[in-house]
Amino acid sequence: MWVHNIDPVAISVGPLQVHWYGLMYLIGFAAAWWLGVVRARKAGSGWNEEQGSDRIFWGAMGVVLGGRMGYVLFYNFDKFLADPLWLFAVWEGGMSFHGGLLGVVAVLYWFGRQHNKTLFEMADFVAPLIPIGLGAGRVGNFIGGELWGRVTDVSWGVVFPRAGDLPRHPSQLYEFVLEGVVLFVVLWWFSSKPRPRMAVSGLFLVLYGLFRSLVEFVREPDSHLQFIAFEWLTMGQLLSVPMVVLGGLFLLLAYTRQSKQN
């Protein structure tokens, strides 16, 4: 058992404080930019490096704006109704992956229109770039001592002082491994060879939805929401199930269409 006592502040200069969580976001965006350049340089990619850089910039905007709006609407809608200006109180924290995903989709659609690319041409290119940022974000969650797991007696349990004196699953690290490392390796390998349109996007949705749903079984549900239904279904799982279904549909359509063309 280990007691979490990591300082969430990475750099402090006078009143200025830079948190590890913010640095993790920068690492994620930088990694996505670099990986995007690598993919754009491949023969037949259909992209150039400048387009890749622009896409990552606007994608980052979609992540931040969509992530904040998703957190407010999915997890704290009552608070938003009571104080609509709280939507802009980003310094208080609160980001939602599912909201960020919707923000990125909206940006990709808009960006694709500017460059005569379809949404799935954009999404299939971007999907393998996302997991590194997801993994970095989960490390930031762990360092900040937030979004902890449920109480456990496993030997690697961690005591998060803000959650009490009992050891808990370090669910942030489970998500780092699954959503960050495993998802990246699988998608990067899968997308390294020609695949039918929608297949890479579909695989991303299926795997992320499954990984997130699995970890939710050991992650502490949001205190103000608790379980949505059946005494086990969390908001994270409720939002992830449609991802699995939609991703499976994309994969089916992608390979069915390829089969007919062949």
VEXKE-319027 format. One line per 8 residues: their letters; for each residue x, y, z of N, C-alpha, C, CB. Coordinates in steps of 0.02 Angstrom, whole numbers. Glycine has a CB too. Example, Ala and Ser with C-alpha at 12.3 -4.5 7.8 and 13.67 -1.06 7.14 Angstrom:
2
as) 660/-284/390/615/-225/390/660/-165/390/565/-224/452 | 642/-112/354/684/-53/357/645/2/394/704/-30/286 .
//
This chain:
262
mwvhnidp) 42/-60/0/0/0/0/44/62/0/-48/0/61 | 25/111/-39/64/172/-46/18/232/-37/99/175/-115 | 41/282/1/2/342/12/21/394/-40/13/369/85 | -27/418/-77/-15/467/-130/1/535/-98/-77/473/-177 | 60/560/-112/78/626/-85/117/667/-137/121/618/-21 | 100/658/-201/134/693/-255/106/764/-259/126/656/-322 | 150/813/-264/130/882/-272/103/892/-343/189/931/-258 | 40/912/-350/11/921/-417/41/980/-455/-63/929/-413 .
vaisvgpl) 77/1024/-420/107/1083/-450/178/1065/-474/109/1143/-401 | 190/1070/-538/256/1054/-565/305/1111/-558/249/1035/-639 | 281/1173/-571/324/1232/-569/287/1287/-533/346/1255/-641 | 320/1320/-487/289/1375/-450/338/1433/-447/269/1352/-378 | 317/1489/-477/357/1550/-477/313/1607/-452/386/1566/-550 | 323/1625/-389/280/1676/-360/207/1652/-360/286/1743/-398 | 162/1694/-383/91/1673/-385/75/1626/-444/47/1734/-390 | 123/1618/-490/112/1577/-549/125/1504/-532/156/1599/-607 .
qvhwyglm) 76/1461/-547/83/1390/-536/65/1351/-599/39/1367/-477 | 110/1307/-618/97/1264/-676/87/1193/-650/156/1267/-727 | 27/1166/-662/10/1099/-637/33/1045/-686/-65/1094/-624 | 47/987/-657/67/930/-699/12/913/-749/82/870/-655 | -51/921/-729/-106/904/-774/-103/946/-838/-174/913/-739 | -88/1010/-830/-82/1054/-888/-23/1034/-931/-74/1127/-866 | 32/1015/-900/90/993/-938/75/929/-977/151/982/-892 | 35/886/-948/16/824/-982/-24/839/-1045/-24/778/-935 .
yligfaaa) -67/890/-1042/-103/910/-1102/-54/933/-1156/-154/967/-1085 | -5/973/-1136/45/996/-1185/83/938/-1216/93/1045/-1152 | 101/889/-1174/136/830/-1199/92/793/-1249/156/784/-1141 | 28/786/-1233/-18/752/-1278/-24/787/-1345/-85/745/-1245 | -31/853/-1343/-38/891/-1406/27/888/-1446/-56/964/-1391 | 85/894/-1411/149/890/-1446/159/822/-1479/207/905/-1397 | 140/769/-1443/147/701/-1470/102/692/-1531/131/649/-1417 | 41/719/-1527/-6/713/-1583/21/751/-1644/-76/740/-1564 .
wwlgvvra) 51/809/-1632/79/848/-1687/136/809/-1721/105/916/-1662 | 182/782/-1681/239/746/-1708/217/683/-1745/289/727/-1652 | 171/645/-1715/147/585/-1748/109/602/-1812/102/545/-1701 | 74/659/-1812/39/681/-1872/88/696/-1928/-3/741/-1857 | 144/727/-1911/196/742/-1961/223/677/-1989/252/784/-1930 | 236/628/-1945/262/563/-1967/213/530/-2016/274/517/-1907 | 149/532/-2000/99/501/-2044/92/539/-2110/31/497/-2009 | 96/606/-2106/89/646/-2167/147/634/-2215/85/720/-2149 .
rkagsgwn) 205/618/-2189/264/608/-2231/262/542/-2269/327/612/-2190 | 220/496/-2248/217/431/-2282/190/439/-2353/172/382/-2243 | 219/401/-2398/197/405/-2468/123/387/-2474/240/358/-2511 | 88/428/-2511/17/415/-2522/-29/435/-2466/8/344/-2535 | -3/472/-2417/-45/492/-2361/-99/542/-2381/-2/523/-2306 | -84/581/-2433/-133/631/-2455/-131/695/-2414/-201/603/-2453 | -81/701/-2371/-76/759/-2327/-5/787/-2331/-95/742/-2254 | 1/852/-2316/67/881/-2308/76/902/-2235/77/941/-2357 .
eeqgsdri) 138/920/-2217/153/935/-2147/115/996/-2122/227/945/-2139 | 107/1046/-2165/72/1107/-2143/-1/1092/-2126/75/1160/-2198 | -33/1051/-2167/-102/1031/-2152/-105/993/-2086/-131/989/-2209 | -55/950/-2074/-53/913/-2012/-48/958/-1951/5/864/-2012 | -6/1009/-1955/1/1056/-1899/-63/1094/-1886/59/1104/-1913 | -95/1117/-1940/-157/1154/-1933/-211/1110/-1902/-181/1181/-2000 | -212/1047/-1924/-263/1001/-1899/-255/989/-1824/-260/935/-1938 | -193/982/-1801/-181/971/-1730/-201/1033/-1689/-108/953/-1718 .
fwgamgvv) -186/1092/-1716/-204/1153/-1680/-280/1157/-1670/-179/1215/-1718 | -317/1148/-1724/-390/1152/-1718/-418/1093/-1680/-421/1156/-1787 | -385/1036/-1686/-406/978/-1646/-399/992/-1572/-367/917/-1665 | -344/1025/-1553/-333/1043/-1483/-388/1089/-1458/-264/1076/-1473 | -408/1136/-1500/-463/1180/-1482/-527/1140/-1471/-474/1234/-1537 | -539/1092/-1514/-598/1049/-1507/-597/1009/-1442/-605/1003/-1565 | -538/983/-1424/-530/945/-1363/-547/987/-1302/-458/917/-1357 | -517/1047/-1299/-526/1090/-1240/-598/1115/-1234/-477/1149/-1242 .
lggrmgyv) -624/1143/-1289/-692/1171/-1286/-744/1116/-1279/-706/1213/-1349 | -738/1063/-1319/-785/1008/-1314/-780/972/-1247/-775/960/-1371 | -718/963/-1223/-709/929/-1159/-741/966/-1102/-636/919/-1146 | -734/1032/-1102/-765/1072/-1048/-841/1071/-1053/-739/1145/-1051 | -867/1081/-1113/-939/1082/-1122/-969/1013/-1106/-957/1102/-1194 | -933/960/-1126/-958/893/-1111/-960/879/-1036/-913/841/-1145 | -909/902/-1000/-908/892/-927/-967/928/-895/-842/916/-897 | -978/989/-917/-1032/1029/-888/-1101/998/-904/-1029/1102/-915 .
lfynfdkf) -1111/977/-966/-1176/952/-987/-1189/880/-963/-1182/955/-1062 | -1137/837/-966/-1147/767/-948/-1143/754/-873/-1095/725/-983 | -1100/793/-838/-1086/777/-769/-1110/830/-718/-1014/767/-760 | -1121/891/-740/-1141/943/-693/-1193/990/-724/-1080/983/-670 | -1241/962/-757/-1291/1004/-791/-1332/1045/-742/-1338/960/-833 | -1348/1017/-684/-1386/1054/-634/-1348/1116/-611/-1402/1009/-574 | -1284/1109/-601/-1243/1166/-580/-1241/1218/-635/-1172/1143/-562 | -1238/1195/-697/-1239/1242/-754/-1304/1281/-758/-1227/1204/-820 .
ladplwlf) -1360/1246/-745/-1425/1280/-746/-1429/1333/-692/-1482/1229/-738 | -1400/1317/-634/-1402/1365/-579/-1355/1424/-590/-1384/1330/-514 | -1300/1411/-626/-1250/1464/-639/-1219/1453/-708/-1195/1465/-583 | -1251/1477/-761/-1226/1465/-829/-1155/1490/-840/-1271/1499/-879 | -1134/1541/-804/-1065/1567/-813/-1013/1518/-788/-1058/1633/-777 | -1034/1468/-748/-987/1418/-723/-956/1379/-781/-1022/1370/-675 | -990/1378/-839/-962/1346/-898/-892/1371/-914/-1008/1357/-958 | -879/1435/-900/-815/1466/-917/-764/1463/-860/-826/1538/-937 .
avweggms) -783/1433/-804/-737/1429/-746/-689/1371/-754/-777/1422/-680 | -649/1373/-808/-605/1317/-823/-551/1307/-771/-574/1327/-891 | -536/1359/-732/-484/1353/-681/-505/1306/-624/-467/1423/-653 | -569/1291/-620/-593/1246/-569/-585/1173/-590/-666/1260/-553 | -564/1161/-652/-555/1093/-677/-620/1065/-703/-527/1049/-622 | -614/1005/-732/-673/971/-758/-672/966/-834/-736/1008/-736 | -653/906/-858/-652/893/-930/-682/824/-942/-579/897/-959 | -716/817/-998/-747/753/-1016/-718/728/-1081/-824/760/-1021 .
fhggllgv) -695/665/-1082/-669/637/-1144/-723/636/-1198/-642/567/-1133 | -783/615/-1180/-836/608/-1229/-855/676/-1259/-898/575/-1197 | -854/728/-1217/-866/795/-1243/-809/817/-1289/-875/844/-1186 | -748/801/-1268/-690/818/-1309/-692/783/-1376/-626/801/-1273 | -716/721/-1376/-721/683/-1439/-771/717/-1486/-743/611/-1425 | -828/737/-1459/-877/772/-1501/-849/838/-1527/-942/785/-1461 | -810/872/-1486/-778/934/-1508/-729/922/-1565/-742/967/-1450 | -691/868/-1560/-642/851/-1612/-679/832/-1677/-597/793/-1590 .
vavlywfg) -733/794/-1671/-771/775/-1731/-798/837/-1766/-830/728/-1711 | -823/885/-1728/-849/947/-1758/-793/985/-1794/-881/991/-1704 | -735/988/-1762/-678/1024/-1792/-654/987/-1855/-621/1030/-1742 | -650/921/-1852/-628/883/-1911/-675/892/-1970/-622/808/-1893 | -740/894/-1955/-789/904/-2009/-778/972/-2041/-861/899/-1982 | -769/1023/-1999/-758/1091/-2025/-692/1096/-2063/-759/1142/-1967 | -639/1067/-2035/-573/1070/-2066/-574/1031/-2132/-519/1041/-2019 | -608/974/-2133/-612/935/-2194/-647/973/-2250/-648/870/-2181 .
rqhnktlf) -699/1012/-2233/-734/1051/-2283/-687/1103/-2315/-794/1087/-2251 | -640/1128/-2275/-593/1178/-2301/-542/1148/-2348/-558/1213/-2243 | -530/1082/-2342/-477/1050/-2381/-505/993/-2425/-424/1021/-2334 | -569/995/-2437/-601/945/-2481/-587/873/-2458/-576/954/-2553 | -592/862/-2394/-584/795/-2365/-649/775/-2330/-523/793/-2316 | -665/711/-2332/-724/688/-2297/-709/682/-2222/-748/620/-2326 | -762/677/-2183/-753/670/-2111/-712/608/-2094/-821/667/-2075 | -725/553/-2128/-689/491/-2112/-618/490/-2139/-727/432/-2139 .
emadfvap) -604/527/-2191/-534/536/-2211/-496/570/-2155/-529/576/-2277 | -527/620/-2125/-497/656/-2069/-490/611/-2008/-538/719/-2053 | -546/579/-1990/-548/540/-1929/-500/480/-1931/-618/515/-1916 | -496/446/-1989/-451/389/-1994/-378/411/-1987/-461/353/-2061 | -362/471/-2009/-294/496/-2003/-279/515/-1930/-283/557/-2049 | -327/546/-1897/-315/573/-1829/-320/521/-1774/-365/628/-1816 | -362/470/-1783/-375/422/-1729/-311/393/-1696/-417/366/-1755 | -261/371/-1735/-201/343/-1703/-159/395/-1665/-158/310/-1755 .
lipiglga) -173/459/-1674/-134/511/-1640/-162/526/-1571/-134/574/-1682 | -222/504/-1557/-257/523/-1495/-233/487/-1433/-330/513/-1504 | -220/420/-1434/-206/384/-1373/-149/411/-1330/-191/314/-1389 | -96/437/-1361/-40/464/-1320/-66/520/-1275/17/489/-1366 | -108/563/-1302/-136/617/-1262/-182/590/-1207/-175/664/-1306 | -220/538/-1223/-264/508/-1172/-222/479/-1115/-308/452/-1204 | -168/444/-1134/-125/416/-1083/-92/469/-1040/-72/373/-1114 | -69/522/-1072/-37/577/-1034/-87/609/-987/-9/630/-1082 .
grvgnfig) -149/616/-1010/-201/645/-967/-214/603/-906/-264/654/-1005 | -213/536/-914/-225/492/-856/-167/495/-807/-235/420/-879 | -107/503/-832/-50/513/-786/-59/577/-747/18/514/-826 | -84/629/-782/-98/692/-748/-151/684/-694/-120/744/-798 | -202/643/-709/-254/629/-658/-224/595/-597/-309/584/-688 | -178/548/-609/-147/512/-553/-104/558/-512/-106/453/-578 | -62/598/-545/-19/645/-509/-61/694/-468/27/683/-558 | -116/716/-497/-159/764/-462/-202/731/-408/-204/798/-510 .
gelwgrvt) -200/665/-402/-238/631/-350/-313/638/-359/-219/656/-283 | -337/632/-422/-408/639/-437/-432/581/-479/-421/706/-474 | -498/573/-483/-529/519/-521/-501/451/-499/-517/529/-596 | -497/440/-434/-470/379/-406/-519/320/-413/-452/389/-333 | -493/261/-397/-533/201/-402/-572/186/-338/-490/142/-420 | -605/128/-339/-644/108/-281/-599/75/-229/-701/59/-302 | -624/69/-169/-586/39/-114/-569/-33/-131/-627/43/-48 | -508/-53/-115/-484/-120/-133/-436/-146/-80/-451/-120/-202 .
dvswgvvf) -423/-211/-83/-373/-241/-39/-314/-270/-79/-404/-296/5 | -308/-253/-142/-252/-277/-182/-188/-246/-157/-262/-262/-258 | -133/-280/-167/-69/-257/-139/-45/-191/-168/-16/-310/-149 | -67/-175/-229/-45/-113/-260/-94/-55/-249/-36/-124/-335 | -140/-63/-203/-187/-11/-188/-152/53/-165/-236/-34/-135 | -183/110/-179/-154/175/-162/-203/214/-118/-136/216/-227 | -176/245/-67/-217/287/-24/-215/358/-52/-193/285/51 | -272/383/-73/-278/452/-97/-307/493/-40/-322/457/-162 .
pragdlpr) -267/534/-6/-290/571/53/-356/608/43/-238/620/74 | -368/634/-17/-431/670/-29/-491/624/-30/-427/708/-95 | -478/558/-36/-533/509/-39/-541/471/27/-521/460/-95 | -499/485/76/-503/449/140/-440/409/154/-562/403/139 | -445/365/204/-387/328/228/-382/257/200/-388/325/302 | -429/236/159/-429/168/133/-394/164/65/-500/141/128 | -357/109/53/-324/101/-12/-375/92/-68/-276/41/-11 | -359/118/-126/-404/116/-184/-366/93/-246/-435/185/-196 .
hpsqlyef) -405/69/-294/-375/52/-359/-346/115/-391/-427/18/-406 | -284/113/-415/-257/169/-454/-285/166/-525/-179/167/-456 | -350/177/-531/-385/168/-595/-358/214/-649/-459/180/-586 | -328/270/-628/-299/315/-678/-243/280/-716/-272/380/-645 | -204/239/-680/-149/203/-713/-174/145/-755/-100/177/-661 | -229/114/-735/-260/63/-778/-280/94/-844/-321/30/-742 | -310/154/-840/-331/188/-901/-271/210/-942/-375/249/-884 | -217/230/-908/-156/248/-944/-132/190/-987/-101/271/-895 .
vlegvvlf) -131/130/-958/-107/71/-994/-154/53/-1051/-101/11/-946 | -219/51/-1038/-267/29/-1089/-281/83/-1141/-332/8/-1056 | -300/143/-1118/-319/197/-1164/-259/229/-1197/-360/249/-1128 | -202/227/-1162/-142/259/-1188/-97/211/-1226/-104/290/-1133 | -69/163/-1191/-19/119/-1220/-50/68/-1268/19/83/-1165 | -96/27/-1243/-125/-27/-1284/-162/2/-1344/-172/-70/-1242 | -203/52/-1333/-242/82/-1388/-195/111/-1441/-289/136/-1361 | -142/144/-1420/-95/172/-1468/-61/118/-1510/-42/214/-1432 .
vvlwwfss) -35/67/-1476/1/14/-1511/-44/-20/-1563/28/-39/-1461 | -106/-36/-1543/-152/-71/-1588/-170/-27/-1648/-215/-93/-1551 | -188/36/-1634/-210/81/-1688/-152/99/-1735/-240/145/-1659 | -93/109/-1707/-35/127/-1749/-18/69/-1795/26/146/-1705 | -20/8/-1767/-7/-51/-1808/-62/-59/-1861/-2/-115/-1765 | -125/-54/-1840/-181/-65/-1885/-182/-15/-1942/-247/-61/-1846 | -165/47/-1927/-168/100/-1978/-104/104/-2020/-179/167/-1945 | -54/62/-2004/8/64/-2042/1/31/-2111/64/29/-2003 .
kprprmav) -54/-5/-2120/-69/-37/-2184/-134/-8/-2211/-73/-114/-2177 | -144/-10/-2277/-207/17/-2305/-268/-19/-2277/-206/11/-2382 | -315/20/-2253/-377/-7/-2226/-436/28/-2260/-380/2/-2149 | -493/-5/-2263/-551/28/-2294/-572/88/-2252/-610/-21/-2300 | -600/138/-2286/-622/199/-2253/-671/182/-2196/-655/246/-2303 | -662/214/-2139/-702/206/-2078/-674/152/-2031/-773/190/-2096 | -631/108/-2056/-608/52/-2014/-567/75/-1955/-568/3/-2056 | -519/121/-1966/-477/145/-1912/-519/182/-1860/-420/191/-1939 .
sglflvly) -564/225/-1883/-607/262/-1837/-651/213/-1797/-651/312/-1875 | -678/163/-1832/-720/114/-1799/-683/75/-1745/-749/67/-1849 | -622/54/-1760/-583/17/-1711/-567/60/-1651/-518/-9/-1743 | -552/124/-1662/-539/170/-1606/-600/173/-1560/-522/240/-1632 | -659/182/-1588/-719/188/-1548/-733/125/-1509/-779/205/-1592 | -726/67/-1542/-739/4/-1508/-691/-7/-1450/-734/-54/-1558 | -626/1/-1462/-577/-14/-1411/-581/36/-1353/-507/-13/-1440 | -587/100/-1369/-592/148/-1314/-654/135/-1272/-593/221/-1340 .
glfrslve) -711/124/-1305/-773/111/-1269/-767/50/-1224/-830/101/-1317 | -736/-4/-1249/-727/-64/-1208/-680/-52/-1150/-701/-122/-1251 | -623/-21/-1163/-574/-8/-1110/-603/36/-1055/-511/25/-1140 | -636/90/-1076/-665/136/-1027/-719/101/-985/-694/198/-1062 | -761/61/-1019/-814/26/-983/-786/-23/-932/-860/-11/-1032 | -732/-58/-950/-702/-106/-904/-673/-71/-843/-646/-145/-940 | -636/-17/-853/-605/17/-797/-658/49/-752/-556/71/-822 | -715/67/-779/-767/98/-738/-791/51/-683/-826/117/-782 .
fvrepdsh) -781/-14/-690/-801/-61/-638/-758/-55/-575/-797/-133/-665 | -699/-26/-581/-656/-16/-522/-643/58/-509/-590/-54/-532 | -673/101/-549/-664/173/-539/-722/200/-497/-660/211/-607 | -707/242/-449/-759/271/-407/-804/316/-449/-728/311/-348 | -870/304/-448/-915/347/-487/-917/417/-458/-986/317/-489 | -935/465/-499/-939/534/-476/-986/539/-416/-962/581/-533 | -963/572/-363/-1001/573/-300/-1071/602/-308/-963/613/-248 | -1079/651/-352/-1145/683/-359/-1190/645/-407/-1137/754/-382 .
lqfiafew) -1163/596/-443/-1203/556/-490/-1213/485/-466/-1170/556/-559 | -1160/456/-436/-1160/386/-416/-1178/342/-476/-1210/375/-358 | -1217/290/-464/-1235/244/-519/-1297/269/-554/-1245/172/-492 | -1296/264/-621/-1352/288/-661/-1409/237/-659/-1330/300/-733 | -1392/172/-660/-1443/120/-660/-1412/54/-638/-1476/113/-730 | -1455/8/-615/-1437/-61/-598/-1385/-67/-542/-1410/-95/-659 | -1372/-13/-507/-1323/-14/-452/-1252/-29/-476/-1343/-64/-400 | -1240/-21/-541/-1171/-30/-566/-1155/12/-627/-1159/-103/-582 .
ltmgqlls) -1206/34/-664/-1194/73/-725/-1175/145/-709/-1256/71/-771 | -1116/165/-732/-1093/233/-720/-1105/277/-781/-1018/234/-701 | -1097/342/-772/-1104/388/-828/-1052/373/-882/-1099/461/-804 | -991/357/-861/-938/341/-909/-957/282/-952/-873/327/-873 | -988/231/-922/-1009/172/-961/-1068/189/-1006/-1027/114/-914 | -1114/229/-980/-1172/248/-1020/-1151/285/-1083/-1220/291/-979 | -1100/327/-1077/-1076/365/-1135/-1032/323/-1180/-1039/426/-1112 | -1003/270/-1154/-957/228/-1193/-992/174/-1234/-907/196/-1147 .
vpmvvlgg) -1049/150/-1209/-1085/98/-1246/-1102/119/-1317/-1149/80/-1208 | -1128/180/-1328/-1142/200/-1397/-1079/202/-1441/-1175/269/-1398 | -1021/216/-1410/-959/216/-1448/-944/146/-1475/-900/241/-1404 | -953/95/-1433/-940/26/-1454/-987/6/-1511/-947/-23/-1395 | -1051/22/-1502/-1101/5/-1553/-1086/40/-1619/-1172/23/-1529 | -1073/105/-1615/-1060/145/-1675/-995/122/-1708/-1056/219/-1658 | -944/109/-1668/-881/86/-1695/-888/19/-1730/-829/81/-1641 | -926/-27/-1700/-938/-91/-1732/-975/-83/-1798/-978/-136/-1685 .
lflllayt) -1023/-37/-1800/-1059/-23/-1862/-1013/4/-1916/-1116/26/-1849 | -968/49/-1897/-919/76/-1945/-875/21/-1973/-876/130/-1911 | -851/-24/-1930/-809/-79/-1953/-848/-124/-2001/-783/-120/-1894 | -910/-139/-1983/-951/-182/-2026/-962/-150/-2094/-1019/-197/-1993 | -980/-86/-2095/-991/-51/-2158/-927/-46/-2199/-1018/19/-2144 | -871/-34/-2165/-807/-26/-2200/-789/-90/-2238/-752/-8/-2152 | -792/-147/-2203/-771/-209/-2235/-824/-238/-2281/-752/-260/-2182 | -888/-223/-2268/-940/-245/-2314/-933/-208/-2381/-1010/-232/-2284 .
rqskqn) -920/-144/-2377/-911/-104/-2438/-849/-127/-2476/-905/-30/-2421 | -795/-142/-2440/-735/-166/-2473/-747/-233/-2507/-677/-172/-2423 | -784/-277/-2474/-799/-342/-2504/-839/-335/-2568/-838/-385/-2454 | -888/-290/-2568/-928/-279/-2629/-885/-250/-2686/-986/-233/-2613 | -839/-206/-2668/-797/-176/-2720/-750/-227/-2750/-757/-118/-2691 | -726/-274/-2707/-681/-325/-2732/-717/-377/-2775/-646/-360/-2673 .
//
